[in-house]
């Protein structure tokens, strides 16, 4: 397995992985459209200083990624890194790929003197919750959602 920073030419692969992530998350959020195909999302993000995307490959085939966005606003004493997206293809799970991707993000956060790394996760996603808790994340906020009926 190899983990590297994504390049502009990786944008279509990252979009395909995000499409898979949306389809996976649909089980936790019925408002997500599982038929939606992502196009041109990461082409607009790659290269921005405040966005880092790591791509995991197994024998040259993309098997996962992590997208982190840095928020460096005056309200914060130190920047905050937001784990925006983390996905490992189901057939590659339980091999340490997500942990390795998060290690890259943590290392990067340390180099920019970040004050924290934040993320949102579905309460029902036990597998992700376990991974994040094992990695040192602790619940500090609640993210609430209310469905709106027409």
VMD Tcl script that draws the C-alpha trace (Angstrom):
set ca {
  {0.00 0.00 0.00}
  {1.17 3.50 -0.85}
  {-0.19 6.81 0.45}
  {0.62 10.03 -1.35}
  {-0.71 13.53 -1.77}
  {-3.25 13.61 -4.57}
  {-2.44 15.51 -7.75}
  {-4.73 17.25 -10.23}
  {-4.75 14.19 -12.49}
  {-6.23 12.19 -9.58}
  {-9.40 14.33 -9.51}
  {-11.58 11.85 -11.48}
  {-10.50 8.97 -9.22}
  {-11.24 11.06 -6.12}
  {-14.66 11.98 -7.53}
  {-15.37 8.27 -8.08}
  {-14.35 7.49 -4.50}
  {-16.58 10.31 -3.21}
  {-19.45 8.85 -5.25}
  {-18.88 5.51 -3.48}
  {-18.75 7.31 -0.13}
  {-22.10 8.99 -0.79}
  {-23.65 5.65 -1.71}
  {-22.22 4.10 1.45}
  {-23.47 6.98 3.64}
  {-26.98 6.68 2.18}
  {-27.63 3.90 4.71}
  {-27.24 6.52 7.47}
  {-28.89 9.47 5.73}
  {-31.92 8.84 3.55}
  {-31.70 12.37 2.16}
  {-28.48 11.53 0.31}
  {-29.11 10.64 -3.33}
  {-27.46 7.24 -3.95}
  {-27.85 7.72 -7.72}
  {-25.78 10.92 -7.76}
  {-22.42 10.72 -9.52}
  {-19.81 13.26 -8.43}
  {-18.02 15.15 -11.18}
  {-15.53 18.01 -10.94}
  {-15.64 18.25 -7.16}
  {-11.99 17.59 -6.41}
  {-10.66 19.36 -9.51}
  {-11.91 22.53 -7.82}
  {-10.25 21.68 -4.49}
  {-6.86 20.25 -5.46}
  {-4.12 22.80 -5.32}
  {-5.79 25.07 -2.78}
  {-3.41 25.76 0.09}
  {-6.04 25.03 2.73}
  {-6.97 21.63 1.28}
  {-4.89 18.46 1.54}
  {-5.99 15.18 -0.01}
  {-4.15 11.92 0.48}
  {-4.75 8.99 -1.85}
  {-4.15 5.37 -0.81}
  {-3.21 2.92 -3.54}
  {-2.78 -0.83 -3.53}
  {-0.62 -2.01 -6.42}
  {-1.35 1.25 -8.25}
  {-5.13 1.02 -7.76}
  {-6.87 3.69 -5.67}
  {-8.43 2.11 -2.60}
  {-9.13 5.06 -0.33}
  {-8.60 8.72 0.40}
  {-8.79 11.43 3.03}
  {-9.63 15.07 2.40}
  {-8.72 17.63 5.07}
  {-9.54 21.32 5.04}
  {-7.72 23.89 7.17}
  {-9.70 26.65 8.85}
  {-7.39 29.45 9.95}
  {-9.66 32.25 11.15}
  {-8.85 34.97 13.70}
  {-11.41 33.52 16.10}
  {-9.06 30.54 16.55}
  {-5.75 30.84 18.36}
  {-4.42 28.09 16.09}
  {-5.77 26.59 12.86}
  {-8.36 23.81 12.95}
  {-8.10 20.91 10.52}
  {-11.45 19.46 9.47}
  {-11.50 15.89 8.26}
  {-13.94 16.51 5.43}
  {-14.03 13.04 3.88}
  {-12.48 9.66 4.61}
  {-13.29 6.60 2.56}
  {-11.71 3.19 2.11}
  {-13.23 0.83 -0.44}
  {-15.08 -1.92 1.40}
  {-12.92 -4.66 -0.10}
  {-9.80 -2.97 1.36}
  {-11.05 -2.35 4.90}
  {-9.50 -3.73 8.08}
  {-5.98 -3.41 6.61}
  {-4.95 -0.21 8.40}
  {-5.52 2.09 5.42}
  {-7.81 4.52 7.24}
  {-5.41 4.62 10.18}
  {-2.50 5.32 7.83}
  {-4.45 8.08 6.07}
  {-5.28 9.67 9.42}
  {-1.63 9.46 10.45}
  {-0.75 11.55 7.39}
  {-3.39 14.10 8.36}
  {-2.22 14.20 11.99}
  {1.37 14.71 10.89}
  {0.31 17.54 8.59}
  {-1.78 19.12 11.37}
  {1.28 19.09 13.63}
  {3.43 20.78 10.97}
  {0.99 23.69 10.69}
  {0.63 23.92 14.49}
  {-3.09 23.13 14.36}
  {-5.01 23.38 17.60}
  {-7.38 20.51 16.78}
  {-8.71 18.12 14.18}
  {-12.49 17.95 13.89}
  {-14.91 15.72 12.01}
  {-18.56 14.84 11.69}
  {-19.71 11.24 11.76}
  {-23.12 9.59 11.68}
  {-24.15 8.40 15.13}
  {-25.25 5.05 13.70}
  {-21.93 4.42 11.92}
  {-20.44 2.20 14.62}
  {-17.47 1.12 12.49}
  {-16.39 4.73 11.88}
  {-17.00 5.73 15.49}
  {-14.79 2.88 16.66}
  {-12.03 3.87 14.24}
  {-12.11 7.52 15.29}
  {-12.17 6.74 19.01}
  {-9.28 4.30 18.59}
  {-7.42 7.11 16.81}
  {-7.83 9.50 19.74}
  {-10.94 11.46 18.82}
  {-13.32 12.35 21.64}
  {-16.84 13.70 21.51}
  {-16.77 17.40 22.34}
  {-19.79 18.70 20.43}
  {-23.14 17.41 19.24}
  {-24.22 17.88 15.64}
  {-28.01 17.79 15.44}
  {-30.23 17.45 12.43}
  {-33.97 17.82 11.96}
  {-35.81 16.46 8.94}
  {-38.17 18.90 7.30}
  {-41.47 17.62 5.94}
  {-43.01 19.29 2.90}
}
mol new
graphics top color blue
foreach p $ca { graphics top sphere $p radius 0.5 }
foreach p [lrange $ca 0 end-1] q [lrange $ca 1 end] { graphics top cylinder $p $q radius 0.2 }
display resetview
